Amino acid sequence: MSRIDGLWLGSLLLWVLPFAVLVPLGLLWLQQHGAMLVWLGSLLLLSGAGFGLQSWLKERQQHQLDEGQTRPDPTWPPVAEGAWARVESLVEQIEPDDWPLDDGTRLGELAQLTLERVASYFHPEVEQPLLELRVPHALLVIERASRDLRESITQNIPFSHRLTIGSLVRVYRWKPFAERLLGMYRAGYWVVNPANALLSEAWGHLRKRGFAMAQQDVYRWLLQEYVRKVGAYAIDLYSGRLLLTDDTPIMRLTQVSREDVERAVSSEVAEAEPLPGEPLRILVLGRSNTGKSSLINLLFGQLRAATDVLPETTRALMPYRLERDGLDLALIFDSPGVERLAYKTLNEAAISADMIIWVSAAHRPDRQSERQTLDAVRTAQAARVDRRPPPLLVVVTYIDRLRPLREWLPPYDLTDSTNLKAMSIQAAVTALATDLEVPIANVIPVCLAEGRLYNVEDTLWTAILDQMDRAQRTRLLRCQDERRREENWNLLRRQLANAGRFLIALPRRMSRNQ
């Protein structure tokens, strides 16, 4: 049992006594001069202002921490959403007292627990899913998570560039002793001046959330970010997205696009410059004679696709390079009518597409075959849980042939219930959205007839640009699949070559050692 030295206690009381006596004397003076209410009012006003300011500062700090929080990558495939939910559930359970920063073993256990949660999601059939982690990828996860955590701490925590691990450990280690000293001081204060101590205790409880909890919040945020960083890279790994190199997949042409670019260049009069990276692939589909090729001509701004009065001039998927403001790297594919395409060809083209533009004629209401084809494409895409389906836009052509047939006075306000032509166009758009099960916002009415061009350069092109972020994410996942296969083969060839050289040199090394 510890004892308190009376001399030390006496010296402490002598040091505190002037301050303890000053407070009641000051209160007495205020009361004698009738200024007690003014002082209490000023105390309440200033304390309230200080509390409000510190609350605002705390909210600002929390907002800064929230802005620096790791969030799910929008380029992840759909299968990753469930894994991230498991990571977030672990984040919500973290208590700083359970994971001290100065205990490297416990932090390693926290990282392992995070990896196990992600691994068990992607490999539920394996008894020990964590063992499915490949050694080079495991080292890469630790390396990149540490790098990102360093950047988050440096950018979001004030004075972190001068913070040392030792200072954190010392603060945490001295916490119990500091609490005991504070308890002794508060007990003595109650004996000397109970009235003022009561007031101090009341304001102390209000200040506690602004000061004492701030350090705990930062501590909790560090641990949560640690879990989120490890979890994010683990999802990259187990979902098949993590590459051993830092190369951006879209900066290199895939094999299929390389072949399509060669076809596209050779079909033009003058050869174009080679593409510096993987192009965005836009696939134009629809039934025969719905205006697919004419639409491509207008998107290009010059004739490049075959159009003719004869039915079905496009015999195969034909790539064309699309270069215009807002879209520098793109291949657009003209196609024959979907009724003429083999299912395998259609499926392969849709899987390798980053955006699909479906062209349908407004004056042809028989859309059952279109719906069946679109459903087949969507079913095949949904089966690829490692990919996100490309955005789909539906272009409604031949709107000038809707009733009244002879009227054509664009632009039309589709919300105008007094204009018969606008009502016909709106009805066609609504019917097509319902028949093909497409959001009505993704259905764009256009006219492609010569002299009647309408809604292509403005509404349709704007809709394409609005879907560009989704299309770019689809392109990234597609390129990552190709890059991963290429990386695996390159690594295997390199490893076999190095092993062969080692075996060839082995007899020579053995003879030298003898």
LOSE-65305 format. One line per field, with one value per residue (C-alpha): x, y, z. Coordinates in nm, 4 decimals, always signed. Example, Ala and Ser with C-alpha at 12.3 -4.5 7.8 and 13.67 -1.06 7.14 Angstrom:
2
u <- [+1.2300 / +1.3670];
v <- [-0.4500 / -0.1060];
w <- [+0.7800 / +0.7140];
//
This chain:
514
u <- [+0.0000 / +0.1480 / +0.1859 / +0.1920 / +0.4805 / +0.3378 / +0.6174 / +0.5540 / +0.1802 / +0.2504 / +0.4702 / +0.1961 / -0.0638 / +0.1647 / +0.1998 / -0.1764 / -0.2891 / -0.2432 / -0.4507 / -0.7129 / -0.7476 / -0.7544 / -1.0706 / -1.2992 / -1.1571 / -1.2303 / -1.5859 / -1.6335 / -1.5100 / -1.7485 / -2.0401 / -1.9553 / -1.9390 / -2.2566 / -2.0717 / -2.1410 / -2.4182 / -2.2045 / -1.9191 / -2.1459 / -2.3035 / -1.9620 / -1.8468 / -2.1460 / -2.1224 / -1.7496 / -1.7619 / -2.0497 / -1.8604 / -1.5497 / -1.7464 / -1.9123 / -1.5775 / -1.4166 / -1.7189 / -1.6800 / -1.3083 / -1.3807 / -1.6364 / -1.3865 / -1.1219 / -1.3702 / -1.4649 / -1.0973 / -1.0570 / -1.3704 / -1.2376 / -0.9166 / -1.1060 / -1.0442 / -1.3540 / -1.4419 / -1.2852 / -1.5549 / -1.3589 / -1.4009 / -1.6107 / -1.9544 / -1.8222 / -1.6095 / -1.9060 / -1.9771 / -1.6103 / -1.5982 / -1.9089 / -1.7150 / -1.4232 / -1.6558 / -1.8202 / -1.4745 / -1.3988 / -1.7122 / -1.6026 / -1.2566 / -1.1810 / -0.8434 / -0.7855 / -0.7907 / -0.5229 / -0.2397 / -0.0226 / +0.2974 / +0.2215 / +0.3372 / +0.2109 / -0.1441 / -0.1350 / -0.0171 / -0.3089 / -0.5455 / -0.4090 / -0.4390 / -0.7979 / -0.8765 / -0.7157 / -0.9044 / -1.2374 / -1.1696 / -1.0148 / -1.3067 / -1.5464 / -1.3688 / -1.2796 / -1.5681 / -1.5042 / -1.1460 / -1.0822 / -0.7927 / -0.8635 / -0.5757 / -0.3307 / -0.4599 / -0.2572 / +0.0424 / +0.3705 / +0.4665 / +0.1144 / +0.1146 / +0.4337 / +0.2887 / -0.0293 / +0.1769 / +0.4019 / +0.1220 / -0.1012 / +0.1869 / +0.2618 / -0.0996 / -0.1371 / +0.1735 / +0.0199 / -0.3122 / -0.1422 / +0.0802 / -0.2070 / -0.4824 / -0.3244 / -0.1746 / +0.1946 / +0.2132 / +0.5418 / +0.6926 / +0.5125 / +0.7182 / +0.6079 / +0.7872 / +0.5736 / +0.2547 / +0.3778 / +0.4837 / +0.1515 / -0.0366 / +0.1948 / +0.1651 / -0.2119 / -0.2935 / -0.0398 / -0.1758 / -0.5282 / -0.4207 / -0.2554 / -0.5649 / -0.7797 / -0.5646 / -0.5796 / -0.9569 / -1.0077 / -0.7962 / -0.9786 / -1.3141 / -1.1835 / -1.0402 / -1.3154 / -1.6238 / -1.8389 / -1.5899 / -1.4944 / -1.8553 / -1.8644 / -1.5300 / -1.6524 / -1.9635 / -1.7639 / -1.4986 / -1.7528 / -1.8564 / -1.4946 / -1.4126 / -1.5651 / -1.3726 / -1.0272 / -0.9885 / -1.1876 / -1.0007 / -0.6904 / -0.9029 / -1.0790 / -0.7471 / -0.6272 / -0.9457 / -0.9199 / -0.5639 / -0.6711 / -0.9776 / -0.7711 / -0.5195 / -0.7986 / -0.9502 / -0.6155 / -0.5297 / -0.8858 / -0.8837 / -0.5612 / -0.6798 / -0.9928 / -0.7721 / -0.5788 / -0.8555 / -1.0806 / -0.7962 / -0.7222 / -0.3852 / -0.0913 / +0.2705 / +0.3799 / +0.2831 / +0.1993 / -0.1415 / -0.3258 / -0.4934 / -0.1583 / -0.0929 / -0.2938 / -0.4595 / -0.4170 / -0.7764 / -0.7645 / -0.4276 / -0.5856 / -0.8928 / -0.6786 / -0.4884 / -0.8183 / -0.9523 / -0.6381 / -0.6225 / -0.9845 / -0.9102 / -0.7621 / -0.4764 / -0.3132 / -0.3609 / -0.1029 / -0.0772 / -0.2807 / -0.0736 / -0.2917 / -0.5952 / -0.8908 / -1.2436 / -1.4528 / -1.8025 / -2.0275 / -2.3251 / -2.5969 / -2.9519 / -3.1645 / -3.1007 / -3.1785 / -3.2319 / -2.9658 / -2.6578 / -2.4122 / -2.5688 / -2.5390 / -2.1689 / -2.1165 / -2.2725 / -2.0761 / -1.7567 / -1.8517 / -1.7496 / -1.8471 / -1.6586 / -1.9210 / -2.0868 / -2.4376 / -2.6431 / -3.0000 / -2.9560 / -3.0507 / -2.7785 / -2.4524 / -2.2523 / -2.1509 / -1.9318 / -1.8235 / -1.6228 / -1.4042 / -1.3543 / -1.1349 / -1.3313 / -1.1448 / -1.3212 / -1.3348 / -1.3916 / -1.2987 / -0.9422 / -0.8923 / -1.1897 / -1.2887 / -1.6503 / -1.7825 / -2.0484 / -2.2368 / -2.4822 / -2.8320 / -2.8290 / -3.0560 / -2.7645 / -2.5000 / -2.4114 / -2.4668 / -2.0975 / -1.9893 / -2.2434 / -2.1477 / -1.7737 / -1.8305 / -2.0493 / -1.8040 / -1.5153 / -1.7218 / -1.6932 / -2.0137 / -2.3070 / -2.5278 / -2.8461 / -3.0241 / -3.3971 / -3.6451 / -3.9361 / -4.1841 / -4.1184 / -4.3088 / -4.2196 / -3.9379 / -3.9678 / -3.6559 / -3.4619 / -3.5607 / -3.4586 / -3.1181 / -3.0594 / -3.1626 / -2.9161 / -2.6378 / -2.7274 / -2.7424 / -2.3949 / -2.2619 / -2.4236 / -2.2491 / -1.9134 / -1.8962 / -1.5392 / -1.6581 / -1.9033 / -2.1520 / -2.0876 / -2.3315 / -2.6150 / -2.7671 / -3.0686 / -3.0978 / -3.4474 / -3.4267 / -3.6876 / -3.8797 / -3.9678 / -4.1939 / -4.4164 / -4.7567 / -4.8357 / -4.6345 / -4.5956 / -4.4983 / -4.1300 / -4.0610 / -3.7889 / -3.6853 / -3.9585 / -4.0381 / -4.1359 / -4.3225 / -4.5544 / -4.8931 / -5.0362 / -4.7960 / -4.9001 / -4.5531 / -4.3854 / -4.6432 / -4.5751 / -4.2003 / -4.2450 / -4.4769 / -4.2219 / -3.9418 / -4.1518 / -4.2629 / -3.9084 / -3.7740 / -4.0422 / -4.0033 / -3.6241 / -3.6201 / -3.3894 / -3.4018 / -3.5919 / -3.3069 / -3.0858 / -3.3242 / -3.2348 / -3.4657 / -3.2800 / -3.3395 / -3.0640 / -3.2335 / -3.0486 / -3.1726 / -3.3577 / -3.0634 / -3.1802 / -3.0546 / -2.7244 / -2.4586 / -2.6229 / -2.8391 / -2.6865 / -2.3247 / -2.3925 / -2.5453 / -2.2359 / -2.0064 / -2.2242 / -2.1688 / -1.7964 / -1.6941 / -1.8789 / -1.7335 / -1.3802 / -1.4247 / -1.5435 / -1.2399 / -1.0066 / -1.1462 / -1.1255 / -0.7637 / -0.6727 / -0.7913 / -0.5781 / -0.2804 / -0.2981 / -0.2948 / -0.0023 / +0.1819 / +0.1354 / +0.2813 / +0.5698 / +0.6596 / +0.6409 / +0.8665 / +1.1150 / +1.1186 / +1.1681 / +1.4473 / +1.6245 / +1.5797 / +1.7256 / +2.0283 / +2.0804 / +2.0672 / +2.3093 / +2.5571 / +2.5122 / +2.7733 / +3.0322 / +2.9667 / +2.9850 / +3.3194 / +3.4606 / +3.3577 / +3.5222];
v <- [+0.0000 / +0.3337 / +0.6136 / +0.9877 / +1.1763 / +1.4510 / +1.6950 / +1.6606 / +1.7044 / +2.0112 / +2.1667 / +2.1049 / +2.2722 / +2.5726 / +2.6092 / +2.5772 / +2.7873 / +3.1343 / +3.0330 / +2.8608 / +3.1696 / +3.4079 / +3.2573 / +3.2947 / +3.6431 / +3.7437 / +3.6101 / +3.8028 / +4.1242 / +4.0741 / +4.0234 / +4.3351 / +4.5513 / +4.4053 / +4.2573 / +3.8910 / +3.8612 / +4.0360 / +3.7977 / +3.4911 / +3.6155 / +3.6782 / +3.3361 / +3.1637 / +3.3669 / +3.3170 / +2.9527 / +2.8922 / +3.0650 / +2.8623 / +2.5393 / +2.6230 / +2.7067 / +2.3866 / +2.1864 / +2.3491 / +2.2734 / +1.9135 / +1.8845 / +2.0374 / +1.7886 / +1.5026 / +1.6323 / +1.6365 / +1.2817 / +1.1728 / +1.3290 / +1.1304 / +0.8085 / +0.5186 / +0.4404 / +0.1522 / +0.1808 / +0.2569 / +0.0432 / -0.2710 / -0.5480 / -0.6157 / -0.9175 / -0.6836 / -0.5027 / -0.7832 / -0.8041 / -0.4307 / -0.4654 / -0.7176 / -0.4772 / -0.1972 / -0.4229 / -0.4871 / -0.1131 / -0.0409 / -0.2906 / -0.1379 / -0.0002 / +0.1733 / +0.0058 / -0.3363 / -0.2487 / -0.0409 / +0.1361 / +0.0364 / -0.3352 / -0.4509 / -0.8037 / -0.6815 / -0.4638 / -0.7650 / -0.9621 / -0.6843 / -0.6953 / -1.0743 / -1.0527 / -0.8108 / -1.0377 / -1.3385 / -1.1598 / -1.0714 / -1.4090 / -1.6052 / -1.4026 / -1.4814 / -1.8409 / -1.9656 / -2.3258 / -2.3286 / -2.4236 / -2.1763 / -1.9065 / -1.6883 / -1.9474 / -1.8706 / -1.5495 / -1.5618 / -1.4586 / -1.1747 / -1.0334 / -1.0488 / -0.8416 / -0.6011 / -0.5525 / -0.4616 / -0.2293 / -0.0350 / -0.0191 / +0.1268 / +0.3797 / +0.4969 / +0.5116 / +0.7306 / +0.9696 / +0.9789 / +1.0588 / +1.3259 / +1.5010 / +1.4791 / +1.4927 / +1.8286 / +1.8183 / +1.4496 / +1.5168 / +1.5892 / +1.3128 / +1.0142 / +0.6681 / +0.7218 / +1.0254 / +0.8299 / +0.5418 / +0.7737 / +0.9553 / +0.6286 / +0.4840 / +0.7919 / +0.8079 / +0.6075 / +0.8082 / +1.1371 / +1.0298 / +0.9526 / +1.2944 / +1.4624 / +1.2725 / +1.3869 / +1.7480 / +1.7393 / +1.5845 / +1.8565 / +2.1247 / +2.0015 / +2.0379 / +2.3898 / +2.5430 / +2.3214 / +2.5867 / +2.6673 / +2.3008 / +2.2167 / +2.4781 / +2.3567 / +1.9959 / +2.0935 / +2.2759 / +2.0044 / +1.7451 / +1.9676 / +2.0246 / +1.6541 / +1.5706 / +1.8523 / +1.7773 / +1.4323 / +1.2573 / +1.4289 / +1.2180 / +0.9037 / +0.9913 / +1.0276 / +0.6997 / +0.5241 / +0.6819 / +0.5522 / +0.1983 / +0.2182 / +0.3512 / +0.0717 / -0.1844 / -0.0110 / +0.0149 / -0.3501 / -0.4509 / -0.2468 / -0.4044 / -0.7493 / -0.6989 / -0.5936 / -0.9144 / -1.1690 / -1.0153 / -1.0632 / -0.6935 / -0.6572 / -0.6521 / -0.7003 / -0.4085 / -0.0429 / -0.0160 / +0.1344 / -0.1326 / +0.1154 / +0.2596 / -0.0459 / -0.1784 / -0.5147 / -0.7786 / -0.7556 / -0.3755 / -0.3883 / -0.5983 / -0.3752 / -0.0610 / -0.2098 / -0.2858 / +0.0604 / +0.2350 / +0.0277 / +0.1149 / +0.4884 / +0.6812 / +0.8239 / +0.6246 / +0.7646 / +0.7845 / +0.4744 / +0.4957 / +0.5659 / +0.3407 / +0.1168 / +0.2851 / +0.3012 / +0.0482 / +0.1653 / -0.0971 / +0.0095 / -0.2576 / -0.2811 / -0.4403 / -0.3934 / -0.0571 / +0.1333 / +0.3956 / +0.2528 / +0.3471 / +0.6899 / +0.7551 / +0.6666 / +0.9008 / +1.1859 / +1.1099 / +1.1191 / +1.4357 / +1.2765 / +0.9678 / +0.6595 / +0.3874 / +0.2277 / +0.3632 / +0.2820 / +0.2577 / -0.1199 / -0.3059 / -0.4144 / -0.2872 / -0.3758 / -0.7416 / -0.7724 / -0.5826 / -0.2932 / -0.0714 / +0.3004 / +0.5405 / +0.8101 / +1.1311 / +1.4428 / +1.6756 / +1.4850 / +1.1482 / +1.1135 / +0.7369 / +0.5414 / +0.2712 / +0.2622 / -0.0615 / -0.0683 / -0.3964 / -0.5758 / -0.6310 / -0.8312 / -1.0856 / -1.1643 / -1.1937 / -1.5302 / -1.5446 / -1.6142 / -1.3145 / -1.0890 / -1.2095 / -1.1636 / -0.8152 / -0.7138 / -0.8496 / -0.6554 / -0.3345 / -0.0435 / +0.1233 / -0.0056 / +0.2150 / +0.0362 / +0.1864 / +0.1242 / +0.2695 / +0.4607 / +0.3546 / -0.0207 / -0.1350 / -0.5054 / -0.5111 / -0.8602 / -0.9850 / -0.6770 / -0.7440 / -1.1101 / -1.0162 / -0.7486 / -0.9880 / -1.2470 / -0.9865 / -0.8673 / -1.2240 / -1.2986 / -0.9763 / -1.0449 / -1.3827 / -1.2032 / -1.0987 / -0.9831 / -0.7161 / -0.4286 / -0.4201 / -0.1374 / +0.1549 / +0.1186 / +0.4050 / +0.3541 / +0.5822 / +0.6175 / +0.6967 / +0.7921 / +1.0113 / +1.2360 / +0.9545 / +0.9648 / +1.1282 / +1.3859 / +1.2552 / +1.5824 / +1.7919 / +1.8511 / +2.1714 / +2.0956 / +2.1509 / +1.9714 / +2.0008 / +1.6472 / +1.7771 / +1.9883 / +1.8145 / +2.0518 / +1.9502 / +1.6254 / +1.5583 / +1.6055 / +1.3765 / +1.1104 / +1.1293 / +1.1099 / +0.8105 / +0.6343 / +0.7014 / +0.5731 / +0.2624 / +0.1788 / +0.2242 / -0.0149 / -0.2691 / -0.2892 / -0.2379 / +0.0618 / +0.3764 / +0.6407 / +0.8884 / +0.6640 / +0.6717 / +0.9510 / +1.0421 / +1.1599 / +1.2249 / +1.1274 / +1.2179 / +1.4592 / +1.8100 / +1.7007 / +1.6303 / +1.6617 / +1.5864 / +1.4185 / +1.6792 / +1.8146 / +1.5650 / +1.2363 / +1.3472 / +1.4922 / +1.1595 / +0.9762 / +1.2059 / +1.1653 / +0.7879 / +0.8261 / +0.7638 / +0.4299 / +0.3381 / +0.4190 / +0.1958 / -0.0853 / -0.0327 / -0.0478 / -0.3821 / -0.5234 / -0.4124 / -0.5495 / -0.8953 / -0.8810 / -0.7339 / -0.9998 / -1.2843 / -1.1215 / -1.0689 / -1.4317 / -1.5584 / -1.3114 / -1.4049 / -1.7735 / -1.7336 / -1.5291 / -1.7783 / -2.0738 / -1.8910 / -1.8067 / -2.1641 / -2.2942 / -2.0691 / -2.1792 / -2.5494 / -2.4953 / -2.3176 / -2.5645 / -2.8254 / -2.5504 / -2.4144 / -2.7605 / -2.8290 / -2.5034 / -2.5973 / -2.9394];
w <- [+0.0000 / -0.1029 / +0.1546 / +0.0970 / +0.2543 / +0.4804 / +0.3997 / +0.0267 / +0.0836 / +0.3003 / +0.0328 / -0.2234 / +0.0006 / +0.0563 / -0.3190 / -0.3803 / -0.0826 / -0.2427 / -0.5416 / -0.3239 / -0.1014 / -0.3980 / -0.5451 / -0.2341 / -0.1631 / -0.5183 / -0.4933 / -0.1696 / -0.3305 / -0.6259 / -0.3882 / -0.1831 / -0.4939 / -0.6507 / -0.9461 / -0.8739 / -1.1341 / -1.3954 / -1.3253 / -1.3385 / -1.6620 / -1.8164 / -1.6996 / -1.8560 / -2.1778 / -2.2297 / -2.1248 / -2.3638 / -2.6443 / -2.5654 / -2.5560 / -2.8876 / -3.0451 / -2.9237 / -3.0459 / -3.3880 / -3.3890 / -3.2950 / -3.5761 / -3.8186 / -3.7096 / -3.7467 / -4.0904 / -4.1915 / -4.0657 / -4.2526 / -4.5731 / -4.5337 / -4.4710 / -4.7083 / -4.9116 / -5.1426 / -5.4854 / -5.7471 / -5.9942 / -5.7831 / -5.9363 / -5.7828 / -5.5908 / -5.3772 / -5.2200 / -4.9723 / -4.8734 / -4.7998 / -4.5821 / -4.3703 / -4.3381 / -4.2255 / -3.9674 / -3.8176 / -3.8217 / -3.6174 / -3.3509 / -3.2931 / -2.9466 / -2.8971 / -2.5596 / -2.7281 / -2.9883 / -2.8317 / -3.0845 / -2.9059 / -2.9345 / -3.2773 / -3.2115 / -3.1527 / -3.4644 / -3.6621 / -3.5228 / -3.6301 / -3.9842 / -3.9874 / -3.8640 / -4.1477 / -4.4060 / -4.2713 / -4.3058 / -4.6679 / -4.7519 / -4.6037 / -4.8167 / -5.1437 / -5.0456 / -4.8278 / -4.9281 / -4.7930 / -4.4294 / -4.3944 / -4.6556 / -4.5403 / -4.6735 / -5.0243 / -5.0063 / -5.2394 / -5.0814 / -5.3240 / -5.3053 / -4.9233 / -4.9116 / -5.1648 / -4.9566 / -4.6478 / -4.8485 / -5.0163 / -4.7073 / -4.5060 / -4.7789 / -4.8003 / -4.4226 / -4.4066 / -4.6603 / -4.4720 / -4.1393 / -4.2945 / -4.4707 / -4.2089 / -3.8591 / -3.7523 / -3.6491 / -3.7404 / -3.9223 / -3.5778 / -3.3919 / -3.2802 / -3.1800 / -2.8501 / -2.7655 / -2.8325 / -2.6189 / -2.3353 / -2.3365 / -2.3244 / -2.0546 / -1.8287 / -1.8628 / -1.5393 / -1.3322 / -1.4659 / -1.3779 / -1.0177 / -0.9806 / -1.1221 / -0.8715 / -0.5791 / -0.6986 / -0.7420 / -0.3968 / -0.2335 / -0.4287 / -0.2943 / +0.0646 / +0.0193 / -0.1975 / -0.2456 / -0.4163 / -0.6872 / -0.7208 / -0.7990 / -1.0745 / -1.2130 / -1.2172 / -1.4130 / -1.6813 / -1.6761 / -1.7821 / -2.0736 / -2.1787 / -2.1578 / -2.4937 / -2.6584 / -2.5157 / -2.3616 / -2.6336 / -2.9188 / -2.8617 / -2.8341 / -3.1623 / -3.3468 / -3.1952 / -3.3076 / -3.6541 / -3.6958 / -3.6132 / -3.8384 / -4.1267 / -4.0698 / -4.1049 / -4.4075 / -4.5874 / -4.5308 / -4.6204 / -4.9419 / -5.0658 / -4.9566 / -5.1685 / -5.4592 / -5.4127 / -5.3604 / -5.6263 / -5.8750 / -5.9318 / -5.7576 / -5.9943 / -5.8876 / -6.1016 / -6.0710 / -6.4402 / -6.5129 / -6.7162 / -6.9505 / -7.0572 / -7.2744 / -7.5645 / -7.5104 / -7.7784 / -7.9011 / -7.9243 / -8.0998 / -8.3737 / -8.3913 / -8.4127 / -8.7068 / -8.8796 / -8.8053 / -8.9333 / -9.2501 / -9.3301 / -9.3375 / -9.6256 / -9.4221 / -9.1488 / -8.8005 / -8.5280 / -8.3082 / -7.9887 / -7.6728 / -7.4561 / -7.4396 / -7.6150 / -7.4860 / -7.6763 / -7.7766 / -7.9340 / -8.1465 / -8.1668 / -8.2966 / -8.5627 / -8.9331 / -9.0893 / -8.7660 / -8.8450 / -8.6713 / -8.9438 / -8.9966 / -8.6238 / -8.6320 / -8.9269 / -8.7338 / -8.4183 / -8.6226 / -8.8034 / -9.1345 / -9.3325 / -9.2194 / -9.1884 / -9.4870 / -9.5505 / -9.8578 / -9.9770 / -9.9903 / -9.6738 / -9.4325 / -9.5750 / -9.2613 / -9.2780 / -8.9672 / -8.6579 / -8.7958 / -8.5725 / -8.6356 / -8.4437 / -8.2704 / -8.1952 / -8.0745 / -7.7750 / -7.4523 / -7.6012 / -7.7288 / -7.7163 / -7.8453 / -8.0898 / -8.1999 / -8.3511 / -8.6191 / -8.6406 / -8.8643 / -8.7329 / -8.4126 / -8.5779 / -8.8124 / -8.5431 / -8.3939 / -8.0178 / -7.9561 / -8.1632 / -7.9940 / -7.6464 / -7.7042 / -7.8469 / -7.5515 / -7.2935 / -7.4474 / -7.4745 / -7.2321 / -7.3484 / -7.5513 / -7.7667 / -7.8699 / -8.1711 / -8.2116 / -8.4575 / -8.3046 / -8.5772 / -8.5311 / -8.2210 / -8.2573 / -8.0031 / -7.8584 / -8.0387 / -7.9227 / -7.5620 / -7.5900 / -7.7314 / -7.4679 / -7.1906 / -7.3186 / -7.3195 / -6.9692 / -6.8366 / -6.9711 / -6.8181 / -6.4802 / -6.4681 / -6.4741 / -6.1071 / -6.1653 / -6.4098 / -6.4025 / -6.6910 / -6.9365 / -6.9381 / -7.1886 / -7.3868 / -7.6145 / -7.9160 / -8.0636 / -8.4354 / -8.6973 / -8.4560 / -8.7515 / -8.8795 / -8.5732 / -8.5865 / -8.7102 / -9.0052 / -9.1928 / -8.8954 / -8.8171 / -8.6269 / -8.3717 / -8.1009 / -7.9092 / -7.5412 / -7.4440 / -7.1388 / -7.3589 / -7.3501 / -7.6111 / -7.8905 / -8.0622 / -8.2057 / -7.8668 / -7.7087 / -7.9746 / -7.9176 / -7.5390 / -7.5775 / -7.8004 / -7.5509 / -7.2583 / -7.4483 / -7.5549 / -7.2009 / -7.0754 / -7.3571 / -7.3201 / -6.9407 / -6.9551 / -6.7369 / -6.9260 / -6.8655 / -7.0821 / -7.3792 / -7.6233 / -7.9172 / -8.2290 / -8.5951 / -8.8401 / -9.1692 / -9.3969 / -9.3371 / -9.0235 / -8.7909 / -8.4323 / -8.0783 / -8.1773 / -8.1057 / -7.7938 / -7.6048 / -7.7250 / -7.6986 / -7.3528 / -7.2464 / -7.3715 / -7.1753 / -6.8642 / -6.8794 / -6.9335 / -6.5714 / -6.5642 / -6.9015 / -6.7853 / -6.4778 / -6.7030 / -6.9248 / -6.6233 / -6.5019 / -6.8539 / -6.8892 / -6.5473 / -6.6496 / -6.9622 / -6.7771 / -6.5055 / -6.7586 / -6.9380 / -6.6088 / -6.5054 / -6.8326 / -6.8270 / -6.4691 / -6.5496 / -6.8546 / -6.6548 / -6.3670 / -6.6022 / -6.7840 / -6.4564 / -6.3320 / -6.6577 / -6.6326 / -6.2722 / -6.3678 / -6.6560 / -6.4286 / -6.1396 / -6.2541 / -6.2996 / -5.9503 / -5.7977 / -5.9690 / -5.8299 / -5.4767 / -5.4958];
//
